[in-house]
Structure formats: structure tokens, C-alpha cells
Amino acid sequence: MAAGRESIGNTLRVAFVVCLACAVVVSTASVALRPAQLDNRTQYRQINILQAADLYQPGMDVRAAFAQIDRRFVDIDTGEYVEQPADYDPVRAARNPETSRPVAPDPASIRRQADVAEVYLAYDDDGNVRRIILPVHGYGLWSTMYGFLALEPDANTVAGIGFFEHGETPGLGGEIDNPRWQSNWQGKQLFDDDGEVAIRVLKGAVGEGTPGREHLVDGLSGATLTANGVNNLVRFWVGEAGFGPYLQRMRQAYQDNGDGAI
Ligand SMILES: Cc1cc2nc3c(=O)[nH]c(=O)nc-3n(C[C@H](O)[C@H](O)[C@H](O)COP(=O)(O)O)c2cc1C
């Protein structure tokens, strides 16, 4: 009897049954938790958008706050709004040669970009644009950094910046998540008087009397390579090959109507 229980066949049978039971538990949990995972991911992204836009308060009803934010799609070449299905995913579109183009020159090291980008618009109580929120991404030292750059309705003044995904070193490049460094960006002007991209992350701190300091952001001490990556990606995305045509339309609309609506 004891010998039968300890036979190789029996051991394999028991191992198989245990594996099967575990597989059923794991796959059931995975399927059952999938909606909750997707929900959490969506909420995490929404919190990041609100944070970048400086509209987030801890404990707030994120879903309700986000219901006030419009997701729009922008033709990268013309800067005009276009229609897309609600499930349009610019990251997936950037991988498809039919819906994207190679980037050259490629200062942000992203290789391809989608022909249609998404933007988020937050409104004030009177229905005027309060923030223009642009998804941005580009390579740092170790990783592609994904984040949001939020602008005031003039489409020139930075309201905030934040990254929701990156693999930079905590304490070094990871300081891009430090609210103190991010607050450096607030109030900075993207464009000079000629409409050229002028925002720049320096190596070191911006001095009190530095000319053009309204366009200059403090670097990250000990993490200049990541800071350079942020500089490159921001300048790329607000430039001609990125949201430049869209931002130009928004700046013009703000000058004409004062509310940034196009
Ligand atoms: C283990 C390790 C991790 C590092 N991680 C980063 C990083 O995430 N971002 C970064 O810019 N520099 C990082 N560095 C430092 C860079 O190699 C480089 O020295 C630094 O970016 C130069 O910045 P500094 O001129 O401000 O000192 C790391 C260095 C080491 C040894």
C-alpha cells in the first residue's frame, strides 16, 4: 500500500493534479481581476493627467474630476482636431506603419510617431479651456519616459509636468518625479517672441539674473543625462514635428478669442 502511494506514477499524478489546481486558481484570478486591473490603470493615468495639470487634490473624486476633461485627437501635420474611435491608442498607432511615420531627426529617440496624437482639455466653470494637456515621451538614460506636459490656455505657459512611467534610477534620474523639481517648470514659457521653441533644461540651476530665464528650467544634479532626455523630449513634442502646428493654432485662438477654443 505504502509502496503504491510512493510510486513514480502516483507522484506524477499528484504533481499533475496540484499543477492543474494551481493553474485553474491563477487563471481564474487573472481573468476575474482583469477589469479591476484595467480600471486601476485608467485611474492611475487620470490621476497623472490631473497632477501634471496641477488640478489634483488628494482624496478628490478622480472619476468626477476627469469627467470634466475632454480627450481630443489632433492631426500632427495640420494641428487640426480629427475624429477617432474612442478606443484609439496612439502608442499602438505608432507601431503601425499605416498610421505612423518614422521620426527623423529624432532627438527624443522614439523612432516612430503616430500621425494622430491625443490631447486632453480641462475647462473652467464657464466652459473656457483651463489647461491643455499633452502626452509626451522620449528616452532618458535607461528608459523611455512617458508623461504629460500641461499648459495654460495661452498654449505657451507651462502649468506642470509629470511622468507616469520610466526606468530611471531612483535618487538620480528618478528625481524627475520630485514635485520640487517639477515645480521648476511652472510658469516657464515654451516659445520666444518669434514663436521658436525656447524652453530648455540647463545643466545646473538657473541663476537669478540669467537672461531668458522665463524659458529655462533647473537641471538635475548628478542626473544630467536624464535631464537632457527630458529637455529633448519636451522640445521635440512642442516643436514642429510634434504638437507645434496644434499649439500655434491654440496660441492664435487665445490671442483672437482669449479662451483657447479652436
Ligand atoms: C548606477 C548608476 C545609475 C545612474 N543613473 C542615472 C540616471 O538615472 N540618470 C542620469 O542622468 N544619470 C545617472 N547616473 C549618472 C550618469 O552616469 C552621469 O554621471 C550623470 O548623468 C552626469 O550628471 P552630472 O553631470 O549632473 O553629474 C547613474 C550612474 C550610476 C553609476
The ligand as a Gaussian input file, in Angstrom:
#p B3LYP/6-31G(d) Opt

LIG

0 1
 C       24.317000      53.028000     -11.124000
 C       24.195000      54.391000     -11.745000
 C       22.951000      54.837000     -12.099000
 C       22.814000      56.084000     -12.693000
 N       21.568000      56.516000     -13.053000
 C       21.446000      57.696000     -13.666000
 C       20.174000      58.153000     -14.101000
 O       19.134000      57.523000     -13.921000
 N       20.138000      59.337000     -14.752000
 C       21.246000      60.090000     -15.001000
 O       21.144000      61.143000     -15.640000
 N       22.446000      59.701000     -14.550000
 C       22.576000      58.536000     -13.904000
 N       23.800000      58.130000     -13.486000
 C       24.916000      59.077000     -13.592000
 C       25.395000      59.216000     -15.037000
 O       26.233000      58.155000     -15.366000
 C       26.150000      60.543000     -15.205000
 O       27.268000      60.535000     -14.370000
 C       25.290000      61.722000     -14.821000
 O       24.115000      61.747000     -15.581000
 C       26.033000      63.018000     -15.096000
 O       25.321000      64.046000     -14.458000
 P       26.069000      65.262000     -13.728000
 O       26.944000      65.871000     -14.773000
 O       24.957000      66.177000     -13.267000
 O       26.826000      64.661000     -12.585000
 C       23.947000      56.893000     -12.902000
 C       25.197000      56.418000     -12.542000
 C       25.328000      55.188000     -11.964000
 C       26.698000      54.700000     -11.587000

